[in-house]
Amino acid sequence: MLELLRHARLIPFFSNDIPGYSVEEHTLPEFWFTEEQLGPWDWKIDCVQSGEIAYGKFLWGGKAAFATVDVYKELINYRRSLPRYAPTAEQKKVLDLMQEKGSVSITDIRGLLGVKKAAADALMARLQMQTRAVTGDILRVYRGEDLHYNGWQRSSFCSPEALFEEDADCPFPGFNACSLRSSLTPAESLDFLKETVRRLCPSATDKDLTRLLG
């Protein structure tokens, strides 16, 4: 799965309007999810913990996706230039808490804002679409007397800067700098993102790419 993500560079988790453009469609059905085989639902943990991959709900209006760091920084450059992706006052409170703590959980957000889980999930999804938050880590949850793991997980969220710019020396293979600052204009970043998708899926239409990239 990590090799697929390195090759694709930007790819949704689930099947979508662009045929063949998802982790799901590159997975044999018997490995997708069964009681015996947790497949990509579990493998994504190791991909996130590799330090090479940004994972979050940042494509198709808030669907789960993966990106290599060099591509994700262009998504940051494009999305943060758009007024519609500016954080609200409520979202800024969460960003302030994230900066203070380093990372936050859905439980932290509920406690901060006094909201239910669904509302906290929706707020975090919007911050991920804004490219102001990504999944920082995913922990496997073991339950019962036998500490059985059946795919239940707990995620934490942090800013992309905290995740990828923490060290001066970049540990990622083939990536020369940890800076998330792009040398392109936002419009050029959008063109770069479109070409990244077209390289894998030449049949993708302009309408598809607009909906995909927001």
N, C-alpha and C positions, 0 to 999 in steps of 0.2 A: 504493500500500500504506500509506503514512503517513497519507493521508486516511482510509482504512478504520480504522486504529488509533485515530486521533483521534475518529472517530465512535463506534466500538464501546466504547472506553475500557478494556475488559477482554475479551480474546478468545484462545482457544487457537490454536496454529499449525495443528494437524492436526484432521481430522474426528473426531467423538466421539459420545457418546450423545445430544447435543442437536442435532437436524438444523439445518443451515445456520449453525451457530455455530462457525466456524473460518475462518482465513485461506485454508486449502486450498479450501474450498467457495466462496469468493469469487474464486477464481483460474480463469481459463479454462484448460482442460486443456492446450492447446498452450503455455501459459506456465509450467506447474508446474515441469517440470524436463526439459530435453533437452540434447543436446550443444551446440546453438546458443543455447539460452535457459535461463539458470539460474534465472530467475523469483524467487519469494519467498525461496528458499534463499540467494540473493545479495542481494536487495533489503533483507533484514533488517539487513544491515550498515549501510546508510545510515539506517535507522530507529533503530537503536541509537545511532549517532553523531550523531543529530539533537539529543540531549539532552532529548528530550521523553518518551522511552519506556523503561520498565523491561522487560527481557527476561530470561527464565530459565525454569527448570523448576519452576513454582509452582502449577500447576493439575492437577486429576485425579490427585492423588497423586504428582506429579513429572513432568508432561508440559510441553513447551515452550509458553510463552504470552507475551503482551504486555499491558502495562497503561500507561495514562497515569499520570503521577506523582501526581495528586490522588486517583486510585483506588487506586494501589498503597500509598499511606500508610495507607489504611483496612485493606488486607490485612495490613500490618505490625501495626497496632493490634490486629487480631483474632488473628492467628496467634501473636504473641509473648505473648499473655495465656494461652495454653494450655500446661499442663505437658508435654504430649506433644511439644511443639516446643522444649523446652529443649535446648541443646547438650550433648553428652557431653564428657567430658574430652578425648577425641581430637579432637573437633570444635573445642573451645576452643583447642587448639594451632594449628589452621589459622586460626582467627579472630585469634589473637595475631599470627601471621605476616602475615596480611592487613593488620592495622593497622600493623605495622612497615614493610611494603614498599609499602603503598598498594593493591596488587593482586597476585594470585597466578595461576599457571598450574597445569594438572594436573601438569606436570613438577615444579613447586615442591612440590606436595603429596606426590608420590611420594618426593621427596628428603627431605622432613621426616619422613614416617612410615615410610618403607621399605616401601611397598606397591606392588602392581601397578596398572596403569592402570585396570582395571575397578573396583578398590576405591576408587581416588581419585575416579573419576567418580561412583560411588555416594555417597561422602561429600559431594561438592560438590552433588549433587542434593538431599541431605537439608538442607544448609545453605540452599539456594534455597527449599525448601519451608518452612523456618523463617523466611523473609524476612530472613535475616542475610547473604545474598550474592546478587548479581545479576551478569549479564554486564556487565563494564565496557567491553570493547572486543572487536571481532572484526577480525582482519587477514586479508586475502587472501594466500594462499601461491602464489607463482609458481615453477614448476619447469621443469627442462630447459634446454637451450641457448637455446631461444627464449623462455624465461620464460613458459611457457604457464600460464594459469589455467583450471582446469576445475572450480572449486567448492570446492577444498580450502581450509580455513580454520583459524585458530588463535585461540582465545578466551582472554581473561583475565577474572578475577572480582574483585569488590571489594564492600565493604559499600554498601548503598543510601545511607547517610549520606555516604560519601566521594564518591559519584557525583553526588548531587543537592543536597547541602548545602554544597558546597565554597565557593561564592560567596554573598555576602550579597544581591546583586541577581540575582533570578531571570531567566534569559534565555528562559524558555519562553513562547511566545505564549499569552495568555489565562490564565496561571497566576500568581497574585499573590504567592505566597510559596514559598520553597524549603524551608521547614520540613516535615519528615516527621511532625511531632507532630500527632496527630488531636485534635479537640475533642470527639469522640464516645466513648462507652463501647465496649468490645469488642463487646458485643451489638448496639449501634446500628451499629457498623461492619459487622458481618455482615449486618444488615438492608439497609444501604446497598449492599453488594456484590450481594446477591440482587436488589435492585430494578434495579441496573445491568444485570444479565444479563436480567432479565424485560423490560426496556425493548426489548431486541433480540429476545428469544425468549419471548413470552408463554406458549408451550406448555410451557416448562421446568417440571418437577415439583419438589416439595420434595426428593424423593429425588435427582433430578439435581443440584440446587443443593448439597445436602449433600456429595455425592461430588465435585463440581466444586471446591468451596471448602475442603474438608477440615475 
